[in-house]
Amino acid sequence: MPDLLANRNIFSAYAALASSQEYNPGYELGEKIYVPVRSSILNEDRTAEVILPREFKDDSDDKYDAIYILDGIRAYHYVAYDYLRGEGFIPKRTILVGLLGLRDTPTRYRDFTPTKASANSGGADLYLQFLRKELVPITDKRFRTDSGRSALVGGSLGGLFVIHALLNEPTLFKSYVAIDPSLWWDGGVVNTEFQRKVAALKGLNRVLWVHGREGEAMHEMGIDRLETSLRAQAPSGLTWMCGAYANETHLTTWINGFWDGVKYCYDGYCANGIGFKPMNGIVLKDAPLHVWCYEREASSYTRYTLDGSEPTLTSPRIALENIFRLSNDTTLTLKAFCAREEYDTTATGHFRVGAALAGIEQPNGTLPGGLRFAYYEGNWDAPRDVVGLKPDRVGRADRDFDLGRLPADATFICILDGFLRIDADAHYLFELGDPGHSKVFLGDIQMIGEHFNLGGGESYVLPLRKGLHSFRVVYFHRKGERNLEPVYWKPERQDDSPIPLDQLYSPT
């Protein structure tokens, strides 16, 4: 096995690329620092390399997860970590900890092997002590991590050590990722150990992810034997996956394995809550209500109830598109079950059974093609009533009006009001995704402005009849926040879109 830590030029090249405009996907990239550790257990000086999110602050009380990587942090770890955080697969508050060997002394065989089957081997138990008593407490104290919420990742002999660590220190980490583990070691001693000790993992709620290579390699590495044991003996409370990659080498599995293994450890994690729509509304009795859940692979880990109770793993699965028929006022409760139960997420939608809202004939003096607007600029911390205030500008929000051109460096209230034309009796879904301070009214009903979700905005469904309906949007923009967004709607059997101008009418 070559020393994969010998050439750090690759890391340096990727780190430089990750800092450039060509790579940067817009996420907060971390910096790397080195943490020296004087180990009395190993009787030597060791070093951990740590990548912190850029928003990490020493004077904060924020807690962080950690991903401990045996053999140190490679370039692909750095890039994967950036994307996994940025795309919401893992929490923003996660750090990387690379566990380095000695530069001049081979330590992999010594530290990662549980038995002395060859020269300079058999030190895994001592290395486990070093992690538990020395390195992990330093990381927890200095970087506010919690090893009970952290992951241990290793490949080859490092993967062998990961399995040994799970069996002998199962509460030291939350998740264990073993990539093409060398379970052939010493006649498969760790597989034998697994069969003997796996029952003790019952109820500990740990996560194990193991992947090797298709074909004979699964047998040569001893992974097929581990998979057989898992299928026969895996206790309740152990979330696990064992699989194989096609067309990969022993070393290239480490790249895919880190990405896939860490994602699996957080499977079901919802960075911004559970995204679904509509979130609230009024529906006709026993009429079809369409509810969309657009979280990644939500049907794999999200369950729902319609009676207000908290879903369980035996509750029905939510799909991308669902149709419910409600006879009474109903609370829809969704629960995403994460592989790590501390990140389980719940969300609720409330639907009232009621009558469709009747429209009116077009009032005299109204013009199609937009709404009336009044713009008020001020120095407010929160939305306020503008009654009695003189607007700075008034006009018509038509084709020449653009929300994006309102001043981003000002705090203001912009009120749009008039009428919305409905051409067919049906349920209509309304959505808004601006920063969450704005309100949308249809008639006397406030549809939006009470249940904003940071990741998914806010949505509301209403049964409407043909005709014109009083319609008002109260936009509030705080200086420096992102631009406001138009109100979207979704008539039945149509796609979401901004409300067309020809459906909007303004008083003259």
N, C-alpha and C positions, 0 to 999 in steps of 0.2 A: 504494500500500500504506500503510495507516494505521500510525502508530507504536503498536504494541501494548504498549509499556512506559509510555506516557504516564500511564495511569490505574492507580495502585497501590491505589486504594481497594478494588477487587474482591479483591485479595490479602489486604488487611487484614481485610475482612469474613469471608473464608473462614478465615483464620488464627484469628480470634476464635471462629468457629463450631467449628473443629477443636479448640479448647481447652475447649469447653463439654461438659456432659454430654449435650446433645442430639445432638452429632455423634460424640463419642469412642467408637469401637468397642472400646476397651480396649487399644489398642496404645500403644507408647511413641512419642509424637509428638516431632518434632525442634524445635530452635530455629533461627532464621535469624541469621547474622552476616555482616558485610560485610568483605571482604578487599581493601584497596587495593593496586594494583600500579602501580609506576612503570615504564612500558615505554620502553626505549631504542629498541626496534625500531619502534614506532609513534610514538615521540616525543610521548607524552601519558600522562596518568594514567588508568588504567582500574580498574574495580571488578568483583570477583566476589562474588556472594551465595551463601552456603553454608548448607545445612540439614544438621545433624548429628543422628544418633539421640540420644535423651536419655541412653542408657547410654554414650555416647562419653566416654572419659577421656584426659586429656592424658598421664598417666603410665603408660599401658598400651602394650604392644607389639602389640596387635591391628591387623591390616591391614584396609583397607576398599576396596571397589569404589567408583567414582564414576560418576555419570551427569551428563555435561556438557550443559547445555541452552542452545543459542543463543537469544538474545533474552531471557534471564532466566527466572526462576521465576515461573510464574503460579499462581493459586489451584488450578487443577485438577491441576497438577503436585504440589502439596503434598498434596492429598487422595489422589491416586493413589499417591504414594510411601508414604503411611501405610498404605493398604490392601494394596499389593503386598508390603510387608515383613511386615505383620501376618498376612496369609493365606499366607505362605510361597512366593509366586511369585518373589521375589528374596531374596538373603541379607539377614539383619538388619544385617550390617556393610556397609551401602551409604549413601553420602551423595549429596546433590544439589549441583551447582555451576552456578549461573546466570551466564552470560556476558553482561554488560551493555554496552550502547553508551554513548555520551556523552549527557548530558541535553540539551545545547543544540546538539549538532551531529549531523545524521543520519549514521549510520555503517553502516547495513545494506548499502546498495548498494556502498559502498567496501569493506567487510570481507568480504562473502560472494560477490562476483562475481570470476571468474578472469580476465576480460578487460575492457579499457576500451572498452566499447561505448556508453557515454554519460558525461556529466559525473559526476565523483565516483564512479567505479567502477573495478574492476580490481585491488582490493587483497587478494584472497583468499590469494595466496602469502605476502604480508607478514603477514597475520593468522595463517596457519598457523605461520609462524616464531614469532610472539608466543606462540601456544599451546605449541609444542614447547619453546622455549628459556626462556620466562619463566613463564607462568601455571601450566602443568602441573607443572613442577618445584617451584614454591611449594606447590601443593596436595599433591603427593606427600610433601614434607618435613613440612609443618605438620600434615596430617591423616592421614598414614600410608596414603595411597592408592597404588595401582599403576595407572598409566595403561594398561598392557598388559592389565589386567583391567577396564577401564572402557568406558563407552559415550559416543558423541557423538550428540545428538539435535537436529534442526532442521527447521523447516517453511518452505515457500515458497522464498525466496532462501536461507534457512538450510538447507533440504533440498538445494539446489544445492551449497552449500558442503560438506555432508556427503559427497556423492558425490565432489567434487573432493578432499576430504581423504583419503578411502579410497584414491584412485588415487595420491596424491602423498605421503601419510604413512600408509601402511597399518598400520604397527606402532605408531603413536602411541596408538591405541585398539583395544580388542578388538571392539567392536560399533559399527555405524553405522546410525542410524535416520533415514531421509529421508521426511518427511511432505509429500505433494503438492509435490514439489520443482519449482522453476521451471527445468526443463531446456530451455525455449524460449530461454533467454538466449543472445544473440549467435548466433542461427541454430542453436542446439543444439550449441555448441562442447564442452560437457562430455560429451554423448553420443558425439561423435566421439573425444574423449579417452578415453572408456571403452572403445570398441572397440579403441583402440590399446594401452591399458595393462592391461586386465583380466587378460591372461595372466600378468602379473608377480605376481598375487596367489596363484598356485598354491602350495599347501603352507603358507600362512601361517595357516590356521585362523581366518579372520575371519568375522563375521556381518554380513549386510546385510539390512535390512528396508525396503521401499519401498511406500507406498500412496498412491494418488490418488483420483480420483472417477470413477464409472462414466460411460460414454458418451463424448461428444466431448471432455470435459475431459482424458481420458487422452491424447488426441492433441494437444490444445492445449498441454498442459504438457510434452509430449515424453516422457511416461513410457512410452507404448506402445513407443517406439523402444528405450528402455532395457531393457524386458522382453524384447523380441526379441533383443537382444544377450546378455542373461543366459541365455536359453534356448539360444542357439547357442554361447556362448563361456565360460560360467561355469566356472572351473577347479576341480579337486579342492581341497578345503580351504576353499572359500567356501560357507558355509551361507547361503542367501538365500530371500527371499520377495518377490514383487511382486504387488500386488493393487489392488482398487478398492473404495471405499465407495459404497453407494447412498444417495441422499437426503441428501447432506451438501453444505455449502458449502466453499469453499476454507479458511476459518478454522475451521470446526467439525471438519474432519479433524484439526486439531491436537490436539483433546481426545481423540478416539478413538485417534488415531495414537500419542500418547505411551503410553497404556495398553497397546495391542496391541503396539506396537513393542518396548517394554521387556520385556513378557512373552515375546515371541518370542526376544529375546536370551538369555533364561534358560530356554527351552523344555527340559523334561526335568530341571529342577532339583528335587531332593527335599530339602526343608528339614530333615526329620527322618529321613532314610534312606528306603529303599523299604518301603512298607507292604504286607505280605502275611501270609497265615495259611493253614494252620498253619506255624509257623517251624521246628518240630522234631517228632519223634514216632516211633511204631512203627506199621507198617502190615502188613496181610496181603498175602502174595505174590500179585501180579497182580490184586488187588482194586482197584476204582476209588478213587483218592485225589483228593479235591477240594481245589484250592488257589486261593485268591482273592487277586488283586492289586488293591488299591483306591487306588493313586495316580491323580491326575488324568490321564486319557488315556494310561494306561500303555502301551497297545498301540501308541501312536505312536512311543515312544522306548525301550521296555524290551525287552530280549532275554533269553533264558535258555538254560542248558545243564543236562544231567542227568548229565554224566560228570565233574564237578569242574573242568572247564576254564573259563577266563574267556570269557564271551560276546563275540561280535563283531557287527558290524552285519548280518552274514549269518545269524546264529543265529535260531531261531524267536522270534516275538513272543509276549509274555505277554498274556493276556486278563484281563478282570475275573474270569471263572470258568474254571478249567482242570481237566481230568481226566487224571491220569497213572496208569499201571499199572506198578508196580515189581516186578521179579523179584529184585533184589539191593539191598543197602544202597546208598543214593543220596544224593549231594549236589546239591541244586538251587541253582544259582547264577544270580542276577539281576543285570543291569547296566542302569542307566538312562543313556543317552547324552545328555548335555546339549549344547545348542547351543554352549556354552563348555566345552571338554573338561576344564578344571580342576575343573569341578563334576560330572564323571561319578561315579556312585555304584554301589557293588556291595553285595549282600547274599546271604547263604547260608542254606539250610535243610538239615537233616540228618535223613534218614529211614532207620530200620532195619527191615528185614523180619523179622517175628517172629510169634509165636502170639497169639491173643486171650487176654486175662486172664479166668480163670474167676471167677464170683461164688460166694457162699456163701448158705446159708439164713439167715434172720433170727435172730441170736443171741438167746437168752433175755435178758430185761431191757432190751431196746432199745425206744425210743419213736420213732415217726415225727413229723416236723414241725419238725426243727431239729437242731443239733449242740450238743455240750457246749463251753463256753468257759472259758478261764482267762486272767485279765488281770494283767499284771505292769508296774508303772510303775518307771522308773529314770532314770539319767542316763548313757545309753550313746551312743557315736558310731556304733555299727554293731550289727547283730543279734548276739545271743549265745545260748549254751545256757542254758536256764532250769532245768536239772536241779539240784535242791537249793535252789532259790528258792521261797519261799512266795508264792503268788499274792495280789494285793490283792483280787481278786474272782473268784468262780467262779459259774457258772450255766448257763443253757440259751439258746443263740442261736436263738430261735424268732421268732414274729411280733412280740414286744415288743422284740426286739433290733435295734439300728440302728447300723451302723458309723459313720454320719455324726454320731452323738451321742457317740462317744468323744472325749475332750478333745483338741482341736487344739493346745492350748498345752502339751501334755505329750509326753514321749518314752515309748513303751510297746511292749510285745510282747503280742499277743492271739492265743492259740492256739485254733482251732476244730477239734474232732476228732469222729469218729463213723464213719458209713457212708453211702455213696451207693448208691441203688437203681437198677439198670439193668433196663429192662423188655424190651429187644429186643437181640439180637446185632447189633452194628454198630460202625462207627467213630464215635468221639465226640471233638469238638474242645473243648478247654478254653482259656479266655482270662483274663488279668488285666491291668488297665491302671493299677494304683496306682503310686506313685512308683518302684517297682522294687526295693524291699528285701525283699519278701515271698516266701514259698515255698509251693508247693502240691504235695502228695504224694497219689498214689493207690497204695495198697499200699506196696511198697518202691520205687516209681519216683518220683523228683522230676520233676514235669512242668514246673514254673515256678520261676524264681529263678536261672537261669544265663545266659539270653540276652535280657535285657530290652532293648527298643528304646524310646527316649525318646518317639518319636512314635506308636508302635503297640503299646506294652506287650509282652506275651509270650503265645505260644500253643503248644499241644501237641496232637497227635492220638494216640488210642489205640484199638485194637480191644478191645471189652469184650463179655463174655457176660452173659446174664441172671443176676440175683442181686444180693447186696449186696457192695460193695467198700469196704475200709477207705479213709477219706478224711480228710485233715488239711490245714489251712491255717495257716501261721505268719505272722501279720501283724507287720510292724515299722513303727512310725510315729515319725518324728523330729519333735521340737517345731517348729512353724511350717510344716511341709509341708502339702500339700493333703490332703484327706480320703482315707481308704482306699476302695477299691471292692470290690464283691462279685465272686466268681468267676463268670464266664459260661461257659455251655456251648452247644454246637451239635450236637445229635443229627443224624444223616443225614436229609435232606429236611425239616429244620426250621430256623427262624430262630434267631439268637443270642438268648439271654436269660439273666438270672441263674438259677442252679440253683433250681428250685422247692423250697420248704420240704418239701412232701410227698414229695420224693425223698430227703430227708436224715433220718438216724436217729441218735439220741444214746444212749449208754449211761446207764442210770439210776445 
